[in-house]
Each structure stands twice: as C-alpha cells, then as structure tokens.
C-alpha cells in the first residue's frame, strides 16, 4: 500500500559492497536509477535490521521474535548476504527453550518451512533440546500424550521422530569409532590410557616391536589398554 509506505535510507555503495543483488541493481548494465526503490514481501523492521547489519550497527538479537528472525533470514537470502544468513541461523540454534515452549517453537519453524535451511536449523535445535530432557521411553510417551489432542500433535511427533534419528546417527558414529579402534585378542577395543599407573608390561609379541623379545616394563610410556581384560600395548605396538 503506497499510502502506508515508509522509507529506509542507505548508501547505494555500502549496499552494493555487501550484496551482489544490490550491486547488480545499482551498478549493473540494467541498473535502477530511481532515488526511491520499492521493497516488497517483508516488513520495514526486517529491512531496517538488514541495513543495520550491513552498516555493522549493533543489533539486539535476543529481542527478536522467531517470526522476525525468519523474515530476516528471508531478506538475507533474497539479497545473498551469507554472513547474515549464518548469523540468524546461529541465533535460532541457540534460542532458549523449555518443555513448555519447545513444541510451539517447532510449530513456528514448520509454518516457515519455505525457508528450508533456517526452518530445519530451528527444528534440529528443538529436537536436540528435547532429547536432553526426555531420557526414557516413558517420558517420551508422556510428552507426546500432552499434545495428542491439540493442533500441535503432528509437530510433536515430528520432533520425537527427529530424536530417534539423532540417536541412530549417534549410534552409527560410535560404531564407526569402534571399528577404527584396534582390539585386544579377546576382541575388546583398546583405549588410550592417559593416567600413569606405575610399571606395566606390553603384551604384544610383534617381532618388529622394541618390546620383543625383552617384554620391557614401562612407567611413563604412552599405553593403550583394554578396559575389560588385562591387556596392554605400548604406542609402537598399537600403531604397527
């Protein structure tokens, strides 16, 4: 509505330095020579905050609502200001949450799912928080039951599904780490022991190792030990 239009002033050169979109708009072959250029599909507050970001003016991110942050992410993406996109996503990823607000926050993220990366970043943050709070199957069931008859039921189930995905991913990472570890003859992983426990003997019998045939006793040598059975490796044996 032109009657409700409000102006936000800025220097073309500053905007062009920060954004390739502005650069093309002001200095490209088909540059816009108007003194006042209309900006659509955003709010004055969001555009003004973007200008402040470009001018490196301090922005109180903590006072921004989730909706405002999504508008800002949209502006940053529209004008290809990568630093601002990253900044907004970091703010969303560290937003304070509680068991009373986490589903509502995730619901807002779902409403703005057209901004895929930003929406997923906030949903992941919500899922990580919920995972730290719901540590048993019983607590998950109780939490789901609270929202079973509400409009946020599907969002709640999506969050719980994300928790399951996070746990599966963590398990895969642990399994991969375990595969990389060398094992004792009984098949247990050998772990680096950073605590010196007096004199100990390397149990390896590799001919290429300095331990063979002396089976020397050590006091301060780095060792890898089995936490299940009494088996030790000195560093040269472990890496052989």
C-alpha positions, 0 to 999 in steps of 0.5 A: 500500500503506497499510502502506508509506505515508509522509507529506509535510507542507505548508501547505494555503495555500502549496499552494493559492497555487501550484496551482489543483488544490490550491486547488480541493481545499482551498478549493473548494465540494467541498473535502477536509477530511481532515488526511491526503490520499492521493497516488497514481501517483508516488513520495514523492521526486517529491512531496517535490521538488514541495513543495520547489519550491513552498516555493522550497527549493533543489533539486539538479537535476543529481542527478536521474535522467531517470526522476525528472525525468519523474515530476516533470514528471508531478506538475507537470502533474497539479497545473498548476504551469507554472513547474515544468513549464518548469523540468524541461523546461529541465533535460532540454534541457540534460542532458549527453550523449555518443555513448555515452549519447545513444541510451539517453537517447532510449530513456528519453524514448520509454518516457515518451512519455505525457508528450508535451511533456517526452518530445519536449523530451528527444528534440529535445535528443538529436537536436540533440546528435547532429547536432553530432557526426555531420557526414557521411553516413558517420558517420551510417551508422556510428552507426546500424550500432552499434545495428542489432542491439540493442533500441535500433535503432528509437530510433536511427533515430528520432533520425537521422530527427529530424536530417534534419528539423532540417536541412530546417527549417534549410534552409527558414529560410535560404531564407526569409532569402534571399528577404527579402534584396534582390539585386544585378542579377546576382541575388546577395543583398546583405549588410550590410557592417559593416567600413569599407573606405575610399571606395566608390561606390553603384551604384544609379541610383534617381532618388529616391536622394541618390546620383543623379545625383552617384554620391557616394563614401562612407567611413563610410556604412552599405553593403550589398554583394554578396559575389560581384560588385562591387556596392554600395548605400548604406542609402537605396538598399537600403531604397527 
